[in-house]
Amino acid sequence: MQQAVKPGPGDPRADFCAELEGYAVTGEATIALDRLCGALWNCRDPLPKLACKDAGAPEGSTYATAARRIKSLIKSS
């Protein structure tokens, strides 16, 4: 299993993790989160453990898996 990537400032993966944390707390998606889901739709990098928890995805999931899961939750709400 690949080790999770620790993205830096300005990286869409870092922005996604930050938006995901807010979504996990409030249950409300932002326009930024919706757009980041699209940007990371095919990203095969592993998602950090805490972000997997925030996304409700299994540990070791990719950004793409989390993005697709969150996008489907946004559409259904």
N, CA, C and O atoms as a MOPAC input file, in Angstrom:
PM7 MOZYME 1SCF
protein

 N      0.84700 1    -1.17300 1     0.00000 1
 C      0.00000 1     0.00000 1     0.00000 1
 C      0.89500 1     1.23800 1     0.00000 1
 O      1.88200 1     1.29900 1     0.73300 1
 N      0.54300 1     2.21800 1    -0.82300 1
 C      1.29500 1     3.46700 1    -0.88000 1
 C      1.04000 1     4.28300 1     0.37300 1
 O     -0.02400 1     4.20000 1     0.98700 1
 N      2.04000 1     5.07500 1     0.74000 1
 C      1.86600 1     5.97500 1     1.88100 1
 C      1.13200 1     7.22300 1     1.41500 1
 O      1.34300 1     7.70000 1     0.30000 1
 N      0.26800 1     7.74800 1     2.28000 1
 C     -0.50100 1     8.94100 1     1.93800 1
 C      0.42400 1    10.11700 1     1.64600 1
 O      1.44500 1    10.30500 1     2.30700 1
 N      0.04800 1    10.89100 1     0.65400 1
 C      0.80600 1    12.07300 1     0.25100 1
 C      0.44600 1    13.22400 1     1.17100 1
 O     -0.73100 1    13.43800 1     1.46000 1
 N      1.44200 1    13.97000 1     1.63600 1
 C      1.18600 1    15.16100 1     2.45200 1
 C      1.32300 1    16.37200 1     1.54300 1
 O      2.42600 1    16.87800 1     1.33800 1
 N      0.20400 1    16.83800 1     0.99800 1
 C      0.25400 1    17.96200 1     0.06900 1
 C      0.57800 1    19.27500 1     0.76900 1
 O      0.31700 1    19.45100 1     1.95800 1
 N      1.15200 1    20.18600 1     0.00100 1
 C      1.51500 1    21.49200 1     0.54000 1
 C      0.49300 1    22.55200 1     0.18000 1
 O     -0.49200 1    22.26700 1    -0.50100 1
 N      0.72600 1    23.77600 1     0.63600 1
 C     -0.19400 1    24.88500 1     0.35800 1
 C     -0.38800 1    25.09800 1    -1.13900 1
 O      0.56000 1    25.00300 1    -1.91800 1
 N     -1.61000 1    25.38200 1    -1.52700 1
 C     -1.91300 1    25.61600 1    -2.93700 1
 C     -2.16400 1    24.33900 1    -3.72300 1
 O     -2.55600 1    24.39900 1    -4.88800 1
 N     -1.94700 1    23.20600 1    -3.11700 1
 C     -2.18100 1    21.91900 1    -3.76400 1
 C     -3.66500 1    21.57500 1    -3.60400 1
 O     -4.18800 1    21.65600 1    -2.49200 1
 N     -4.35300 1    21.19400 1    -4.67700 1
 C     -5.77500 1    20.88900 1    -4.54800 1
 C     -6.05400 1    19.75900 1    -3.55400 1
 O     -7.13800 1    19.69600 1    -2.97400 1
 N     -5.08600 1    18.87500 1    -3.35800 1
 C     -5.28500 1    17.80200 1    -2.38400 1
 C     -5.34700 1    18.36600 1    -0.96600 1
 O     -6.14400 1    17.90400 1    -0.15000 1
 N     -4.51200 1    19.36200 1    -0.66800 1
 C     -4.53400 1    20.00100 1     0.65500 1
 C     -5.84400 1    20.76000 1     0.83800 1
 O     -6.45400 1    20.71200 1     1.90600 1
 N     -6.26800 1    21.45600 1    -0.20500 1
 C     -7.53200 1    22.19600 1    -0.14500 1
 C     -8.70900 1    21.23400 1     0.05200 1
 O     -9.64300 1    21.52800 1     0.79800 1
 N     -8.65100 1    20.08800 1    -0.62300 1
 C     -9.70900 1    19.08000 1    -0.49600 1
 C     -9.79000 1    18.57500 1     0.94300 1
 O    -10.88200 1    18.45700 1     1.49800 1
 N     -8.64300 1    18.27800 1     1.54500 1
 C     -8.62900 1    17.78800 1     2.92900 1
 C     -9.20500 1    18.83300 1     3.88500 1
 O     -9.94700 1    18.49300 1     4.80700 1
 N     -8.86400 1    20.09900 1     3.66600 1
 C     -9.37400 1    21.17500 1     4.52100 1
 C    -10.89200 1    21.31900 1     4.35500 1
 O    -11.61500 1    21.44000 1     5.34400 1
 N    -11.36600 1    21.30600 1     3.12400 1
 C    -12.80600 1    21.42400 1     2.86500 1
 C    -13.55000 1    20.20300 1     3.40300 1
 O    -14.66400 1    20.31600 1     3.91300 1
 N    -12.92800 1    19.05500 1     3.28400 1
 C    -13.52900 1    17.81000 1     3.76500 1
 C    -13.69500 1    17.82600 1     5.27500 1
 O    -14.69200 1    17.33700 1     5.80800 1
 N    -12.71400 1    18.39100 1     5.95500 1
 C    -12.79500 1    18.50900 1     7.41700 1
 C    -13.99400 1    19.38100 1     7.81000 1
 O    -14.73800 1    19.04200 1     8.73100 1
 N    -14.17400 1    20.49000 1     7.11600 1
 C    -15.31300 1    21.35900 1     7.37800 1
 C    -16.62800 1    20.66400 1     7.08100 1
 O    -17.59600 1    20.81900 1     7.82500 1
 N    -16.66900 1    19.90100 1     6.00500 1
 C    -17.87800 1    19.16800 1     5.62300 1
 C    -18.22500 1    18.12200 1     6.68200 1
 O    -19.39700 1    17.91700 1     6.99600 1
 N    -17.20600 1    17.46200 1     7.23000 1
 C    -17.44100 1    16.44700 1     8.26000 1
 C    -18.04700 1    17.07500 1     9.51900 1
 O    -18.84200 1    16.44000 1    10.21200 1
 N    -17.66900 1    18.32000 1     9.81000 1
 C    -18.16800 1    19.00700 1    11.00500 1
 C    -19.58100 1    19.56800 1    10.78600 1
 O    -20.46400 1    19.38800 1    11.62500 1
 N    -19.78200 1    20.24400 1     9.65800 1
 C    -21.05200 1    20.95300 1     9.43600 1
 C    -22.08500 1    20.16100 1     8.65000 1
 O    -23.28700 1    20.38800 1     8.78400 1
 N    -21.60900 1    19.22800 1     7.82700 1
 C    -22.53300 1    18.49700 1     6.95700 1
 C    -22.97100 1    19.30300 1     5.75100 1
 O    -23.84200 1    18.87300 1     4.99500 1
 N    -22.36800 1    20.47800 1     5.56600 1
 C    -22.71200 1    21.33700 1     4.44200 1
 C    -21.52700 1    21.46100 1     3.49700 1
 O    -20.41700 1    21.80000 1     3.90700 1
 N    -21.78000 1    21.18300 1     2.23700 1
 C    -20.72900 1    21.25400 1     1.22800 1
 C    -20.60000 1    22.67800 1     0.69800 1
 O    -21.59300 1    23.38900 1     0.54400 1
 N    -19.38100 1    23.07500 1     0.42700 1
 C    -19.12600 1    24.37900 1    -0.18600 1
 C    -18.97200 1    24.20400 1    -1.69400 1
 O    -18.78400 1    23.09100 1    -2.18700 1
 N    -19.05300 1    25.29500 1    -2.40300 1
 C    -18.80900 1    25.26100 1    -3.84500 1
 C    -17.38100 1    24.78800 1    -4.09800 1
 O    -17.11900 1    24.05800 1    -5.05400 1
 N    -16.46600 1    25.20900 1    -3.23300 1
 C    -15.06100 1    24.79900 1    -3.38500 1
 C    -14.93200 1    23.28400 1    -3.28900 1
 O    -14.21900 1    22.67300 1    -4.08600 1
 N    -15.61200 1    22.67400 1    -2.32500 1
 C    -15.53100 1    21.21800 1    -2.17400 1
 C    -16.08400 1    20.52700 1    -3.40900 1
 O    -15.50200 1    19.55500 1    -3.89200 1
 N    -17.19000 1    21.01600 1    -3.91600 1
 C    -17.77900 1    20.44700 1    -5.12500 1
 C    -16.79400 1    20.50400 1    -6.29100 1
 O    -16.64300 1    19.53000 1    -7.02800 1
 N    -16.13800 1    21.62800 1    -6.45400 1
 C    -15.17000 1    21.78900 1    -7.55600 1
 C    -13.93000 1    20.92600 1    -7.34000 1
 O    -13.38700 1    20.36000 1    -8.29000 1
 N    -13.48800 1    20.82800 1    -6.09800 1
 C    -12.31800 1    20.00200 1    -5.79800 1
 C    -12.60800 1    18.52200 1    -6.05100 1
 O    -11.72000 1    17.77100 1    -6.45400 1
 N    -13.84200 1    18.11200 1    -5.81600 1
 C    -14.21500 1    16.72800 1    -6.13300 1
 C    -13.97900 1    16.45600 1    -7.61600 1
 O    -13.46200 1    15.40200 1    -7.98900 1
 N    -14.36100 1    17.41300 1    -8.45500 1
 C    -14.13800 1    17.27000 1    -9.89200 1
 C    -12.65800 1    17.25600 1   -10.24600 1
 O    -12.22500 1    16.49000 1   -11.10700 1
 N    -11.88900 1    18.10100 1    -9.58100 1
 C    -10.45600 1    18.19600 1    -9.86900 1
 C     -9.70600 1    16.92900 1    -9.46600 1
 O     -8.69300 1    16.58300 1   -10.07500 1
 N    -10.19800 1    16.24300 1    -8.44900 1
 C     -9.50600 1    15.05600 1    -7.93600 1
 C    -10.20500 1    13.75200 1    -8.32900 1
 O     -9.89400 1    12.69300 1    -7.78600 1
 N    -11.12800 1    13.82700 1    -9.25100 1
 C    -11.94800 1    12.68800 1    -9.66000 1
 C    -11.11300 1    11.46000 1   -10.03400 1
 O    -11.52200 1    10.33000 1    -9.76900 1
 N     -9.95400 1    11.67200 1   -10.64400 1
 C     -9.10700 1    10.55800 1   -11.09800 1
 C     -7.77900 1    10.47000 1   -10.35800 1
 O     -6.87300 1     9.77000 1   -10.81100 1
 N     -7.64400 1    11.15800 1    -9.24000 1
 C     -6.38300 1    11.17600 1    -8.50100 1
 C     -6.20400 1     9.85600 1    -7.74200 1
 O     -7.02100 1     9.50000 1    -6.89300 1
 N     -5.13700 1     9.14800 1    -8.05900 1
 C     -4.87900 1     7.84100 1    -7.44700 1
 C     -3.99800 1     7.90600 1    -6.21000 1
 O     -3.63900 1     6.87000 1    -5.65100 1
 N     -3.64600 1     9.10500 1    -5.77800 1
 C     -2.82400 1     9.24500 1    -4.57100 1
 C     -3.63900 1     8.82300 1    -3.35300 1
 O     -4.83900 1     9.09000 1    -3.28200 1
 N     -2.99300 1     8.16900 1    -2.40000 1
 C     -3.71600 1     7.77000 1    -1.19000 1
 C     -4.10300 1     8.97700 1    -0.34000 1
 O     -3.33000 1     9.92300 1    -0.18800 1
 N     -5.28400 1     8.92600 1     0.19600 1
 C     -5.81200 1     9.97200 1     1.06500 1
 C     -5.28100 1     9.76000 1     2.48200 1
 O     -5.21400 1     8.62000 1     2.94100 1
 N     -4.90000 1    10.83200 1     3.18500 1
 C     -4.46300 1    10.67600 1     4.57900 1
 C     -5.55900 1    10.03300 1     5.44000 1
 O     -6.74900 1    10.16000 1     5.15100 1
 N     -5.13500 1     9.34900 1     6.48600 1
 C     -6.04900 1     8.57900 1     7.34500 1
 C     -7.20600 1     9.41800 1     7.88100 1
 O     -8.36000 1     8.99400 1     7.81300 1
 N     -6.90900 1    10.60000 1     8.41100 1
 C     -7.96700 1    11.44300 1     8.97700 1
 C     -8.96400 1    11.88400 1     7.90900 1
 O    -10.16500 1    11.95900 1     8.16800 1
 N     -8.46600 1    12.17400 1     6.71400 1
 C     -9.34900 1    12.58100 1     5.62800 1
 C    -10.24100 1    11.41700 1     5.19200 1
 O    -11.38800 1    11.62900 1     4.79800 1
 N     -9.71800 1    10.18400 1     5.26000 1
 C    -10.55100 1     9.01000 1     4.95800 1
 C    -11.71400 1     8.96100 1     5.93700 1
 O    -12.85600 1     8.71200 1     5.55100 1
 N    -11.41400 1     9.19800 1     7.20200 1
 C    -12.45600 1     9.18700 1     8.23100 1
 C    -13.48300 1    10.28500 1     7.94400 1
 O    -14.69000 1    10.04700 1     8.00400 1
 N    -12.99000 1    11.49700 1     7.63100 1
 C    -13.89200 1    12.62100 1     7.33300 1
 C    -14.78900 1    12.32400 1     6.13600 1
 O    -15.94000 1    12.75800 1     6.09100 1
 N    -14.25200 1    11.57800 1     5.16400 1
 C    -15.01600 1    11.25900 1     3.95000 1
 C    -15.90900 1    10.04400 1     4.13000 1
 O    -16.75200 1     9.76200 1     3.27900 1
 N    -15.73100 1     9.32000 1     5.23000 1
 C    -16.48900 1     8.09100 1     5.42600 1
 C    -16.01900 1     7.00000 1     4.49300 1
 O    -16.78600 1     6.11600 1     4.11100 1
 N    -14.74500 1     7.07000 1     4.12800 1
 C    -14.15900 1     6.09600 1     3.20700 1
 C    -13.19600 1     5.18600 1     3.97600 1
 O    -12.63700 1     5.59900 1     4.99200 1
 N    -13.00200 1     3.96900 1     3.50600 1
 C    -12.07800 1     3.06400 1     4.17800 1
 C    -10.65100 1     3.61800 1     4.19000 1
 O    -10.22600 1     4.28600 1     3.24800 1
 N     -9.92600 1     3.33300 1     5.26200 1
 C     -8.53000 1     3.75800 1     5.35600 1
 C     -7.77200 1     3.19500 1     4.15500 1
 O     -7.95700 1     2.03900 1     3.77700 1
 N     -6.91900 1     4.02700 1     3.56400 1
 C     -6.15900 1     3.62100 1     2.38600 1
 C     -6.83800 1     3.97900 1     1.07300 1
 O     -6.32300 1     3.66500 1    -0.00100 1
 N     -8.00000 1     4.63900 1     1.15600 1
 C     -8.71400 1     5.06300 1    -0.05500 1
 C     -7.91200 1     6.13400 1    -0.78600 1
 O     -7.04300 1     6.78400 1    -0.20500 1
 N     -8.21000 1     6.30000 1    -2.04500 1
 C     -7.56400 1     7.34100 1    -2.83800 1
 C     -8.39000 1     8.62200 1    -2.79000 1
 O     -9.53900 1     8.63100 1    -2.35000 1
 N     -7.76800 1     9.70200 1    -3.25600 1
 C     -8.50100 1    10.96700 1    -3.36700 1
 C     -9.69500 1    10.78200 1    -4.30400 1
 O    -10.76500 1    11.34000 1    -4.06200 1
 N     -9.51600 1    10.00200 1    -5.37300 1
 C    -10.60800 1     9.77100 1    -6.32100 1
 C    -11.78700 1     9.08800 1    -5.64200 1
 O    -12.93500 1     9.47700 1    -5.85400 1
 N    -11.51400 1     8.08000 1    -4.83400 1
 C    -12.58700 1     7.36900 1    -4.13000 1
 C    -13.36000 1     8.33400 1    -3.23200 1
 O    -14.59100 1     8.34200 1    -3.22800 1
 N    -12.63000 1     9.14000 1    -2.47800 1
 C    -13.27300 1    10.09900 1    -1.57300 1
 C    -14.03400 1    11.15900 1    -2.36300 1
 O    -15.15400 1    11.51800 1    -2.00100 1
 N    -13.43500 1    11.65800 1    -3.43300 1
 C    -14.09000 1    12.69000 1    -4.24500 1
 C    -15.40600 1    12.17300 1    -4.82300 1
 O    -16.40900 1    12.88700 1    -4.82100 1
 N    -15.40400 1    10.95600 1    -5.30800 1
 C    -16.61900 1    10.38100 1    -5.89500 1
 C    -17.68500 1    10.13700 1    -4.82400 1
 O    -18.87600 1    10.33400 1    -5.06600 1
 N    -17.24700 1     9.71100 1    -3.65200 1
 C    -18.19300 1     9.47700 1    -2.55600 1
 C    -18.82900 1    10.78900 1    -2.11400 1
 O    -20.04800 1    10.87100 1    -1.95800 1
 N    -18.00400 1    11.81500 1    -1.91100 1
 C    -18.51100 1    13.11000 1    -1.45900 1
 C    -19.40700 1    13.73700 1    -2.52800 1
 O    -20.45200 1    14.30500 1    -2.21100 1
 N    -18.99900 1    13.63400 1    -3.78100 1
 C    -19.81100 1    14.19800 1    -4.87600 1
 C    -21.19800 1    13.55700 1    -4.90000 1
 O    -22.19600 1    14.24500 1    -5.11700 1
 N    -21.26400 1    12.24300 1    -4.67900 1
 C    -22.57700 1    11.58600 1    -4.67100 1
 C    -23.40900 1    12.02900 1    -3.46600 1
 O    -24.63200 1    12.13500 1    -3.56800 1
 N    -22.76500 1    12.28400 1    -2.33900 1
 C    -23.48100 1    12.78900 1    -1.16100 1
 C    -23.99900 1    14.20600 1    -1.40200 1
 O    -25.10600 1    14.55100 1    -0.99000 1
 N    -23.18600 1    15.01700 1    -2.07300 1
 C    -23.59700 1    16.39100 1    -2.37400 1
 C    -24.81000 1    16.37200 1    -3.30800 1
 O    -25.75900 1    17.13200 1    -3.11100 1
 N    -24.77900 1    15.50800 1    -4.32100 1
 C    -25.88800 1    15.43100 1    -5.27300 1
 C    -27.17200 1    14.96900 1    -4.60800 1
 O    -28.25700 1    15.43000 1    -4.96400 1
 N    -27.06000 1    14.06400 1    -3.64900 1
 C    -28.26700 1    13.51500 1    -3.02500 1
 C    -28.86100 1    14.41100 1    -1.93900 1
 O    -29.96400 1    14.15700 1    -1.45600 1
 N    -28.13200 1    15.45500 1    -1.55800 1
 C    -28.66000 1    16.33100 1    -0.50000 1
 C    -29.36700 1    17.54100 1    -1.07400 1
 O    -29.86900 1    18.37700 1    -0.32200 1

